[in-house]
Amino acid sequence: MSGGATSGTTAYSNVGVYTGDTNAVTTRVDAESTVRIELNGPEVFGADGANFYTVLTSIAANLRSNPAGDLATDLTNLDALLQRAGDAQATIGTRISQLNELKDVTADKDVDITGALGRVEDTDLSKAIMELTLQQTGYEAALRATASVMQGSLMDFLR
């Protein structure tokens, strides 16, 4: 077991105290989005003094010394911790779904870009040159027609 984002070798001490850190670790998945890629020990297993280690140790001690004593409280605490672990699992599932959605959006963008690139690359070069030449000829003809209509001299204008 690792100590979270710390350099330690274990996340919990021998007495069930969390020794890792609680810093959130995120990663950027696109220009606008980051996703947290971990949950720390207390988020999954409970806070110190009320974590799985403490509750299981209490259950073991009560079974040895007091079978009918505090087991009901221990079981309630254990149920709460199991709910917490289930919630952590749901959180991870939500993050996985978010990443899958981002993957789908990225794949759609890739298809769109590939299609646009294909349309540009698949242009018939000889057809495009012919159309450009035809448009240029029409433009030049329009310029000549305008110039022939406007060929008056200054003297023609002053009359």
Steps between C-alpha positions, in 0.01 A plus 500: 500500500638841417499813714293708260705770329772478769827315479408269791460128449168457683185705522411391855712439807481175698236657726276622217605865479508639145856604413445601137407847385158633406606713202275462196680368192348611170591459138409718202304309239437786257528878477204560734478190719689341785409181680601396849672164468505374859322478832704514818476254788262694727261560208471125445570336837388771744675754719751406768325365807195395297657314209476132400807414705355650818155343451636154414738514799205593723290212361784253565548629857127489575470145366785387727391672818137609477298309236170674569642840590587759238457288188182684397689832500791338316266361234338843456845655459600223257184560293583872481853420384372255239267773374797738486702247298201451266474876454872512417446225243213701348723808486764306309228365269381856432853608414539205264172597331624858467820378337305274263281796397808711435644213297183489288504878447865484399429214259215702342729801458764276344245367249388856413858618451586193293194562280590865447857407418377236257282754320798733461739226393251340260448820298539434125791728418437525123132579559590766758752661257244499220235666722751760621605577141135533394429740786813700416395525132154623602657760729733626226208520251302707748797735546538542118130570458508762773814657353348523148187669632704747704748593218401860476763770504507806715374700202202265462425551862518880480261520199 
